[in-house]
């Protein structure tokens, strides 16, 4: 199940990279100073940074079999997922919240990222719960 989780995680990351590209190319960084966007830079940076950190813990778990690393990956991923949910609710607000570069986000990409993210979250939880200590 570890390989399926990793593939799902990588797919989620690729769609997330696409969304980040759209935000950056749409002027997301420039809109920070003008307060045009409701996506604070700390939120935009923290979400993927935590997700990549969790993926690193996950890779460590896969290489060593250490249950602690699987649970660390889950814990860090839980915080990243919470931040992603905050961004999703702000984006979902439409005209009131999605005023800047995030308006360019295709609904399909946001849905794919969200569904794949939730799937990854559940798979990490299940795998960490089933992991045995070496």
N, C-alpha and C positions, 0 to 999 in steps of 0.2 A: 504494500500500500504506500510505502515511502516514495516509490518512483512515480506513481500516479499523482501523489500530492505535489511532488516537485514539478511535474509537467504542468499541472494546473496552476501552480504558483508562478512559473515562468510565463505562462500564457497571460495571467493576470497582470504581471509586470510589463509585458510587451504592450498590452492595451493601455496601461497606465502611462507608459512612456509616450505613446501616441497622444494621449490627452494632455500630458505636460508639454509636449511639442506644440500642440494647438494653442495652449494657454500662453506659452512664451512667444510664439510667432504672432499671436494676436495682440501683443503688447501688454501682457500681464504684469511684467516688471515695471514698465513705464506707468501703468495705471495705479501702482501702489502709492505713489506720491500724491496723485490727484484724488485718491479715495474713490475711484470709479468702480473698483472691484470689491466684492465682499469676501474675497479669498485672501486673507492676510498672508504675507510671505512666509511667516513662521509656520503656518498651517500647511502651505504648499510644499515647503521644504521638509517639515517633520514627518508627514505621512509617508513619502517614499523612503526617507532615510531610515525610519523605524522598520518599514517592511523589508528593506535590504538587510538591515541588521538581523532581523528575525530569520531571513533566508540564510544568512551566514551561520546562525545557531543551528538551523535545520540541517545545513550541509555538514556541520560538525557532528550532529546526531547521526546522520547517515554514515559518516566515515568511521565513527567510534562506537556507535550503538548506545551512547550514554543517554539514559533516560532524562537526566537533568537538563541536557541541551534541548531535548524535544520539548520539555515544559518551559524552558526559557524562550524558545522560539514561539511557543503558544502565547506566553505572557506578553512578549514584545509585539507580536502580531495582533493581540487583542487591543493594545493601545493604538496601533496603526489603523486597525479597523474602525475604532471609535472616531479617530480623526477623519477617516474616509467618510464615515456616516455624517459627520458635521458638514463636510464639503458637499456631500450629496444633498442634504436638506437645504443648504444655502443655494445650491444650483437649482433644486426643484422649485424653489420659491418663484422662479420665472422672473418677471419684470422687476419685482421688488429687490431680489437678491442678485440674480444673474445679470448684472449691468455691464460687465466688462468683457474681458477676453473669454470668460467662461461661457458666454452666449454661443460661441462657435462650437461647443461640444455637441457632437452628434448623439442623439438619444441612443442609438444602437451601441455606440462605443461605451457610453456611460452604463448602459444596462449590462453589456458583456463584462465590463470591469467589475461591476457590483456583484453579479451572479457568480462570476469566477472567484471573486474575493471571498464571498460567503462560503462557497464550496471549499476553497482552500482552508478557510478557518475551521470548518467542520472536520475536514480530513486531517488537519494537524491535531485537533483535539482527539479524534478517534485513534490516530496513530500514537500520539503521546500516551494516551491511556492504555494502549495495548503493548507499549514498549517495555521490554525487560532490561534490567541492569546487567551489563556484561560481567 
